[in-house]
Amino acid sequence: VIGERAANNRGYALLAENKTNEAIAVFRLNAYLYPESANAYDSFAESYMVAGNTALAIENYEKSLALDPNNKNAVEKLRQLRDAEK
């Protein structure tokens, strides 16, 4: 089993290569393997945000925030995404 940090790093490397769908798959697996990780959901949300899927980005940022109420990045991204929906 791949470690959480290694999977996260791989997902961001794929995003940097504009391989968004592949990154989403890696982040999905990471969130599945580490369901208590706020960081896994935060990264999963970011990949959906990059892909332009606002609804799933919001859903995963909310999961991240539920796991870590101090996640300032999730709070800020949720604000941005919700403002963009208006």
Sequence and secondary structure as in RCSB ss.txt:
>XXXX:A:sequence
VIGERAANNRGYALLAENKTNEAIAVFRLNAYLYPESANAYDSFAESYMVAGNTALAIENYEKSLALDPNNKNAV
EKLRQLRDAEK
>XXXX:A:secstr
   HHHHHHHHHHHHHTT HHHHHHHHHHHHHH TT HHHHHHHHHHHHHHT HHHHHHHHHHHHHH TT HHHH
HHHHHHHHHH 
